[in-house]
Amino acid sequence: MSTSLKKLIPTETTMKSNQELAQTIAKILADSGLQHLRTSSPSLLSNLNPHITHLVLSDPILPPQSCLTFFNFLRRNPSLIPLRPNLQAHVTLFCRLHQANRFAQMKNVVNTIVHNDRLQCQVSSIVPLIESGSYERDSVKKLFDMLFRVYVNTEMFEEAFGVFDYVYKNGLEIEERSCFAGLLALKKCNEVDKCLCLFDRMREKGIVTVYSMTLVINELCKRGELERAKRLMGEMRGRGVEANVYTYNTIAKAYIERKDFGGVSEVLGLMKRSNVEYNVATYTLLIDWYGSCEKIGDVEKVFDEMRARGVEPDVYVYTSMINWKCRGGNLKRALFLFDEMTERRLVPNGHTYGALINGACKAGQMEMAEILVKEMQGKGIALNRVVCNTLIDGYCRKGMVDEAQRFRDVMEKKGLKADVYTYCNIARGLFKLNRNEEAKRSLLTMAERGVAPNSVCFTTLIDIYCKEGDFAEAKRVFQEMERKGERPNNVTYNAFIDGYTKKGKMKEAHEIKEEMEGKGLMADSYTYSSLIHGECVAGNMDAALTLFDEMSQKGLTRNVVTYTIIISGLSKVGRKEAAFKLYDDMKKLGIIPDDRVYHSLNLNELISVAALLWKGKDSSTVVKELLFGGYYGSSERKGVVKFQKRLQTINGCSLSYHLPTPPEGVLLFRWNIGTVRLYASVAGCAPIPALFFFTLEDSSNKFDFST
């Protein structure tokens, strides 16, 4: 036995006198109260020692409330500093309070044990007192349980683990809710490894519930350990702990964030096999999942399914729906959902208004966006920086840069400091209006205002210099960007490539592409479209076609812009058969030609492509595929009017037309500038005969395309 512990154990004679004194004090306290003890028997107090205090508090004739009153008197009286309760007195009082179920006071005692520097309490100090005393087992169990919880709540995790280990070595236990509190505290402090360590101990002792399991699975998912999370869920199922909808939602969310759609499907399958019904949070996740996949139709299906199953959408579901509808360009549907939401007495939050304001800005509906901002503020939702930047971006997209700058001033007057996105949006808006000097000045003065530029700002500045042909300055900005730790991305390199191709510097453009790929960045569709355009302008159609084929080999999407560039290039060098083939390929892939296809062709090219398209085709195909250029739909005349407008943009031509009437008809286009007359003789729905020509009145040139 240690010397310090021996000192706590009095001799037999002393014990007898101490016992008698303690009984006297306890009786006075029980019969007459503390005040009588202080006034009529002050000598008794002067003879107090720690052992007598322990005996008084242990005496069963003294009610717990009287014990607490006596304890607090000793602890708070300045004249009794030497007699203040020691650790044993605290433990004794705790056990007396536990017998009376005085849990609030018990917690206060434990807090004092932990936080009183004079007591210097550690598990190793409490254990000898417990083992040498005669405390009830249930009281001891509760003491250690509360001690564990106070330790974790005050982030004394090593001490908490010490309590846990002692408890289970001695056949006691910590309540599951206390262990869960420990997991939460560790999670809050980002002590994930210790959190997992505690959970392992809980699992060994069989005190895991679905809530503690879900918490740990969430932490594993955050660390990217999804397989381990699923294994844990399977193991706990074998121990009788079944996952609930929150567990499955946690794993599904992790897969969605990783864009692992196979994983999402697997989780949904597990839910179905386990008969776990989706809740509103599940549907919110599914809406975000399909939205991120650009499957807007499926988003609507999930929303309908949710309501069909009787799950009422909440503000988060509506906000998610509004967000994806706005991103998909369906502002009308978003507004309908917003109205439906408010009719159901759901209160829109800042995110709801933010999504709708973003949709209005993307649609160029700035007046609507301004109305929504006023409504939001009228409902007590303060403007935030995200909404302000959304409005500024909307103004800039609309070409209203001066209004954007005015709103930035308003924003700063409200205490919202302009950030890097504010400056970038305004700079890009100025750049689009060819106000390059203002754009550069805006970006270059950011640092003076305490805003560090990011990769987007550097890339915008590089793009400006490249468009101006100042590649030396663009390279200087690029080097500064790398020095400041901002990594160039595809957009940065594409700015160089686009600038070089527009200046006819194809060698330099290809070198930038190689540099980009050498740094692990893959060339994208924009990279290839810029290079193809440059090669087409230079007349290097074989090089352009090689790049065009390379896109397919690398799995890159060849969109209408890419096809327009290559078709235009082929037409310019007279390779019209190849141009026509690519046009056919484009249609077969479901890529609908739009104005950009025809804007890429001059008048002669339009007529040349028309001749190719008409070969071997009947009048119906010609009208639908060529003249309407993808506009065919509601009425033929409407389509021809649109085509007429396109032709009028070429050399300011005016056009008269007459629709063919099967089985016979004549389609006549007459341009007054030139003038160019194009005649097409159409015989019903039969293949067009070998007559397709046009003449320039001021030229002897005549082209005849025959089958």
Solvent accessible surface area in square Angstrom, and as a share of the most:
residue,aa,sasa,rsa
1,M,152,0.68
2,S,64,0.42
3,T,93,0.54
4,S,79,0.51
5,L,34,0.17
6,K,117,0.50
7,K,163,0.69
8,L,79,0.39
9,I,94,0.48
10,P,30,0.19
11,T,93,0.54
12,E,149,0.67
13,T,111,0.65
14,T,55,0.32
15,M,91,0.41
16,K,139,0.59
17,S,59,0.38
18,N,10,0.05
19,Q,75,0.34
20,E,95,0.43
21,L,31,0.15
22,A,2,0.01
23,Q,91,0.40
24,T,60,0.35
25,I,0,0.00
26,A,0,0.00
27,K,121,0.51
28,I,31,0.16
29,L,9,0.04
30,A,39,0.31
31,D,99,0.51
32,S,62,0.40
33,G,25,0.24
34,L,30,0.15
35,Q,114,0.51
36,H,84,0.37
37,L,0,0.00
38,R,107,0.39
39,T,91,0.53
40,S,62,0.40
41,S,20,0.13
42,P,78,0.49
43,S,71,0.46
44,L,26,0.13
45,L,15,0.08
46,S,85,0.55
47,N,87,0.45
48,L,9,0.05
49,N,49,0.25
50,P,71,0.44
51,H,39,0.17
52,I,2,0.01
53,T,4,0.02
54,H,31,0.14
55,L,30,0.15
56,V,0,0.00
57,L,0,0.00
58,S,44,0.28
59,D,20,0.10
60,P,117,0.74
61,I,96,0.49
62,L,0,0.00
63,P,63,0.39
64,P,31,0.20
65,Q,86,0.38
66,S,28,0.18
67,C,0,0.00
68,L,21,0.11
69,T,57,0.33
70,F,0,0.00
71,F,6,0.03
72,N,31,0.16
73,F,23,0.10
74,L,0,0.00
75,R,71,0.26
76,R,158,0.58
77,N,29,0.15
78,P,102,0.64
79,S,90,0.58
80,L,22,0.11
81,I,100,0.51
82,P,117,0.74
83,L,36,0.18
84,R,77,0.28
85,P,3,0.02
86,N,34,0.18
87,L,19,0.10
88,Q,34,0.15
89,A,1,0.01
90,H,0,0.00
91,V,0,0.00
92,T,4,0.02
93,L,0,0.00
94,F,0,0.00
95,C,6,0.04
96,R,22,0.08
97,L,0,0.00
98,H,33,0.15
99,Q,96,0.43
100,A,40,0.31
101,N,100,0.51
102,R,68,0.25
103,F,95,0.40
104,A,74,0.57
105,Q,49,0.22
106,M,0,0.00
107,K,99,0.42
108,N,92,0.47
109,V,7,0.04
110,V,0,0.00
111,N,46,0.23
112,T,30,0.17
113,I,0,0.00
114,V,17,0.10
115,H,98,0.44
116,N,42,0.21
117,D,124,0.64
118,R,124,0.45
119,L,20,0.10
120,Q,142,0.63
121,C,13,0.08
122,Q,105,0.47
123,V,22,0.13
124,S,79,0.51
125,S,43,0.28
126,I,0,0.00
127,V,25,0.14
128,P,47,0.30
129,L,13,0.06
130,I,18,0.09
131,E,116,0.52
132,S,74,0.48
133,G,35,0.34
134,S,117,0.75
135,Y,40,0.15
136,E,100,0.45
137,R,144,0.52
138,D,94,0.49
139,S,0,0.00
140,V,11,0.06
141,K,64,0.27
142,K,25,0.11
143,L,0,0.00
144,F,0,0.00
145,D,7,0.04
146,M,27,0.12
147,L,0,0.00
148,F,2,0.01
149,R,74,0.27
150,V,8,0.05
151,Y,1,0.00
152,V,2,0.01
153,N,88,0.45
154,T,52,0.30
155,E,105,0.47
156,M,59,0.26
157,F,16,0.07
158,E,115,0.52
159,E,55,0.25
160,A,3,0.02
161,F,21,0.09
162,G,29,0.28
163,V,0,0.00
164,F,2,0.01
165,D,46,0.24
166,Y,33,0.13
167,V,1,0.00
168,Y,40,0.15
169,K,167,0.71
170,N,64,0.33
171,G,57,0.55
172,L,16,0.08
173,E,82,0.37
174,I,2,0.01
175,E,51,0.23
176,E,47,0.21
177,R,150,0.55
178,S,0,0.00
179,C,0,0.00
180,F,53,0.22
181,A,21,0.17
182,G,0,0.00
183,L,0,0.00
184,L,79,0.40
185,A,14,0.11
186,L,2,0.01
187,K,65,0.27
188,K,176,0.75
189,C,43,0.26
190,N,119,0.61
191,E,60,0.27
192,V,20,0.12
193,D,98,0.51
194,K,65,0.28
195,C,0,0.00
196,L,13,0.07
197,C,56,0.33
198,L,2,0.01
199,F,3,0.01
200,D,48,0.25
201,R,63,0.23
202,M,0,0.00
203,R,52,0.19
204,E,133,0.60
205,K,88,0.37
206,G,63,0.61
207,I,32,0.16
208,V,15,0.08
209,T,45,0.26
210,V,27,0.15
211,Y,140,0.53
212,S,0,0.00
213,M,0,0.00
214,T,20,0.12
215,L,15,0.07
216,V,1,0.01
217,I,0,0.00
218,N,38,0.20
219,E,8,0.04
220,L,2,0.01
221,C,13,0.08
222,K,136,0.57
223,R,108,0.39
224,G,40,0.39
225,E,50,0.23
226,L,4,0.02
227,E,102,0.46
228,R,89,0.32
229,A,0,0.00
230,K,35,0.15
231,R,156,0.57
232,L,12,0.06
233,M,5,0.02
234,G,33,0.31
235,E,68,0.30
236,M,4,0.02
237,R,84,0.31
238,G,71,0.68
239,R,135,0.49
240,G,61,0.58
241,V,22,0.13
242,E,101,0.45
243,A,10,0.08
244,N,38,0.19
245,V,20,0.12
246,Y,130,0.49
247,T,0,0.00
248,Y,3,0.01
249,N,12,0.06
250,T,22,0.13
251,I,0,0.00
252,A,4,0.03
253,K,104,0.44
254,A,8,0.06
255,Y,7,0.03
256,I,20,0.10
257,E,121,0.54
258,R,136,0.50
259,K,126,0.53
260,D,52,0.27
261,F,74,0.31
262,G,53,0.51
263,G,5,0.05
264,V,1,0.00
265,S,62,0.40
266,E,78,0.35
267,V,1,0.01
268,L,28,0.14
269,G,21,0.20
270,L,36,0.18
271,M,0,0.00
272,K,167,0.71
273,R,171,0.62
274,S,46,0.30
275,N,132,0.68
276,V,28,0.16
277,E,128,0.57
278,Y,42,0.16
279,N,34,0.17
280,V,42,0.24
281,A,42,0.33
282,T,2,0.01
283,Y,0,0.00
284,T,25,0.15
285,L,28,0.14
286,L,11,0.06
287,I,0,0.00
288,D,47,0.24
289,W,18,0.06
290,Y,47,0.18
291,G,2,0.02
292,S,44,0.28
293,C,36,0.21
294,E,148,0.66
295,K,102,0.43
296,I,46,0.23
297,G,49,0.48
298,D,40,0.21
299,V,0,0.00
300,E,38,0.17
301,K,139,0.59
302,V,11,0.06
303,F,0,0.00
304,D,71,0.37
305,E,63,0.28
306,M,0,0.00
307,R,76,0.28
308,A,90,0.70
309,R,136,0.50
310,G,58,0.56
311,V,31,0.18
312,E,117,0.52
313,P,6,0.04
314,D,38,0.20
315,V,25,0.15
316,Y,137,0.52
317,V,0,0.00
318,Y,0,0.00
319,T,19,0.11
320,S,9,0.06
321,M,0,0.00
322,I,0,0.00
323,N,33,0.17
324,W,26,0.09
325,K,10,0.04
326,C,5,0.03
327,R,153,0.56
328,G,48,0.46
329,G,64,0.62
330,N,66,0.34
331,L,21,0.11
332,K,173,0.73
333,R,51,0.19
334,A,0,0.00
335,L,52,0.26
336,F,111,0.46
337,L,0,0.00
338,F,14,0.06
339,D,75,0.39
340,E,29,0.13
341,M,0,0.00
342,T,49,0.28
343,E,138,0.62
344,R,98,0.36
345,R,216,0.79
346,L,47,0.24
347,V,117,0.67
348,P,5,0.03
349,N,41,0.21
350,G,20,0.19
351,H,140,0.63
352,T,0,0.00
353,Y,0,0.00
354,G,16,0.16
355,A,13,0.10
356,L,0,0.00
357,I,0,0.00
358,N,33,0.17
359,G,3,0.03
360,A,0,0.00
361,C,4,0.02
362,K,98,0.42
363,A,57,0.45
364,G,19,0.19
365,Q,88,0.39
366,M,9,0.04
367,E,136,0.61
368,M,52,0.23
369,A,0,0.00
370,E,60,0.27
371,I,112,0.57
372,L,11,0.06
373,V,10,0.06
374,K,149,0.63
375,E,63,0.28
376,M,0,0.00
377,Q,67,0.30
378,G,69,0.66
379,K,104,0.44
380,G,69,0.67
381,I,39,0.20
382,A,80,0.62
383,L,17,0.08
384,N,59,0.30
385,R,85,0.31
386,V,110,0.63
387,V,3,0.02
388,C,0,0.00
389,N,15,0.08
390,T,22,0.13
391,L,2,0.01
392,I,0,0.00
393,D,27,0.14
394,G,0,0.00
395,Y,2,0.01
396,C,7,0.04
397,R,131,0.48
398,K,113,0.48
399,G,33,0.31
400,M,73,0.33
401,V,1,0.01
402,D,89,0.46
403,E,48,0.22
404,A,0,0.00
405,Q,43,0.19
406,R,118,0.43
407,F,18,0.08
408,R,32,0.12
409,D,66,0.34
410,V,46,0.26
411,M,0,0.00
412,E,64,0.29
413,K,176,0.75
414,K,113,0.48
415,G,66,0.63
416,L,34,0.17
417,K,109,0.46
418,A,2,0.01
419,D,33,0.17
420,V,21,0.12
421,Y,126,0.48
422,T,0,0.00
423,Y,5,0.02
424,C,2,0.01
425,N,14,0.07
426,I,0,0.00
427,A,0,0.00
428,R,81,0.29
429,G,1,0.01
430,L,1,0.00
431,F,33,0.14
432,K,136,0.58
433,L,73,0.36
434,N,126,0.64
435,R,73,0.26
436,N,28,0.14
437,E,110,0.49
438,E,54,0.24
439,A,0,0.00
440,K,22,0.09
441,R,135,0.49
442,S,16,0.10
443,L,10,0.05
444,L,91,0.45
445,T,38,0.22
446,M,0,0.00
447,A,64,0.50
448,E,140,0.63
449,R,129,0.47
450,G,60,0.58
451,V,15,0.08
452,A,81,0.63
453,P,26,0.16
454,N,29,0.15
455,S,22,0.14
456,V,63,0.36
457,C,3,0.02
458,F,8,0.03
459,T,11,0.06
460,T,8,0.05
461,L,10,0.05
462,I,0,0.00
463,D,32,0.17
464,I,0,0.00
465,Y,18,0.07
466,C,0,0.00
467,K,75,0.32
468,E,72,0.32
469,G,29,0.28
470,D,60,0.31
471,F,21,0.09
472,A,80,0.62
473,E,45,0.20
474,A,0,0.00
475,K,98,0.42
476,R,99,0.36
477,V,0,0.00
478,F,21,0.09
479,Q,102,0.45
480,E,38,0.17
481,M,0,0.00
482,E,74,0.33
483,R,172,0.63
484,K,116,0.49
485,G,62,0.60
486,E,50,0.22
487,R,182,0.67
488,P,17,0.11
489,N,58,0.30
490,N,33,0.17
491,V,95,0.55
492,T,0,0.00
493,Y,2,0.01
494,N,8,0.04
495,A,7,0.06
496,F,5,0.02
497,I,0,0.00
498,D,8,0.04
499,G,1,0.01
500,Y,9,0.03
501,T,6,0.03
502,K,116,0.49
503,K,102,0.43
504,G,56,0.54
505,K,83,0.35
506,M,23,0.10
507,K,148,0.63
508,E,60,0.27
509,A,0,0.00
510,H,54,0.24
511,E,85,0.38
512,I,20,0.10
513,K,19,0.08
514,E,115,0.52
515,E,70,0.32
516,M,0,0.00
517,E,54,0.24
518,G,70,0.67
519,K,98,0.41
520,G,62,0.60
521,L,35,0.17
522,M,127,0.57
523,A,3,0.02
524,D,43,0.22
525,S,27,0.18
526,Y,119,0.45
527,T,0,0.00
528,Y,0,0.00
529,S,13,0.09
530,S,9,0.06
531,L,0,0.00
532,I,0,0.00
533,H,70,0.31
534,G,3,0.02
535,E,9,0.04
536,C,13,0.08
537,V,104,0.60
538,A,59,0.46
539,G,39,0.38
540,N,71,0.36
541,M,7,0.03
542,D,103,0.53
543,A,41,0.32
544,A,0,0.00
545,L,38,0.19
546,T,85,0.49
547,L,14,0.07
548,F,5,0.02
549,D,73,0.38
550,E,41,0.18
551,M,0,0.00
552,S,61,0.39
553,Q,146,0.65
554,K,86,0.37
555,G,67,0.65
556,L,44,0.22
557,T,97,0.56
558,R,50,0.18
559,N,63,0.32
560,V,16,0.09
561,V,55,0.31
562,T,0,0.00
563,Y,1,0.00
564,T,10,0.06
565,I,26,0.13
566,I,0,0.00
567,I,2,0.01
568,S,10,0.07
569,G,2,0.02
570,L,0,0.00
571,S,4,0.03
572,K,130,0.55
573,V,70,0.40
574,G,45,0.43
575,R,90,0.33
576,K,50,0.21
577,E,111,0.50
578,A,33,0.25
579,A,1,0.00
580,F,36,0.15
581,K,128,0.54
582,L,21,0.10
583,Y,4,0.01
584,D,42,0.22
585,D,40,0.20
586,M,0,0.00
587,K,63,0.27
588,K,165,0.70
589,L,118,0.59
590,G,52,0.50
591,I,35,0.18
592,I,106,0.54
593,P,3,0.02
594,D,44,0.23
595,D,63,0.33
596,R,119,0.43
597,V,3,0.01
598,Y,4,0.02
599,H,106,0.48
600,S,30,0.19
601,L,5,0.03
602,N,81,0.41
603,L,16,0.08
604,N,77,0.39
605,E,11,0.05
606,L,9,0.05
607,I,5,0.03
608,S,10,0.06
609,V,7,0.04
610,A,8,0.07
611,A,2,0.02
612,L,11,0.05
613,L,2,0.01
614,W,10,0.03
615,K,79,0.34
616,G,59,0.57
617,K,43,0.18
618,D,46,0.24
619,S,8,0.05
620,S,45,0.29
621,T,35,0.20
622,V,5,0.03
623,V,11,0.06
624,K,78,0.33
625,E,53,0.24
626,L,6,0.03
627,L,8,0.04
628,F,0,0.00
629,G,0,0.00
630,G,38,0.37
631,Y,58,0.22
632,Y,94,0.36
633,G,51,0.49
634,S,98,0.63
635,S,51,0.33
636,E,70,0.31
637,R,132,0.48
638,K,108,0.46
639,G,2,0.02
640,V,1,0.00
641,V,48,0.28
642,K,85,0.36
643,F,12,0.05
644,Q,28,0.13
645,K,125,0.53
646,R,18,0.06
647,L,6,0.03
648,Q,61,0.27
649,T,83,0.48
650,I,17,0.09
651,N,103,0.53
652,G,57,0.54
653,C,5,0.03
654,S,49,0.32
655,L,16,0.08
656,S,56,0.36
657,Y,58,0.22
658,H,117,0.52
659,L,29,0.14
660,P,21,0.13
661,T,92,0.53
662,P,88,0.55
663,P,103,0.65
664,E,131,0.59
665,G,19,0.18
666,V,83,0.48
667,L,3,0.02
668,L,40,0.20
669,F,5,0.02
670,R,87,0.32
671,W,3,0.01
672,N,100,0.51
673,I,99,0.50
674,G,38,0.36
675,T,25,0.15
676,V,3,0.02
677,R,81,0.30
678,L,16,0.08
679,Y,85,0.32
680,A,4,0.03
681,S,48,0.31
682,V,17,0.10
683,A,53,0.41
684,G,8,0.08
685,C,83,0.50
686,A,52,0.40
687,P,92,0.58
688,I,9,0.05
689,P,65,0.41
690,A,56,0.43
691,L,74,0.37
692,F,8,0.03
693,F,46,0.19
694,F,5,0.02
695,T,45,0.26
696,L,42,0.21
697,E,98,0.44
698,D,116,0.60
699,S,40,0.26
700,S,114,0.74
701,N,82,0.42
702,K,131,0.55
703,F,94,0.39
704,D,97,0.50
705,F,46,0.19
706,S,61,0.39
707,T,112,0.65
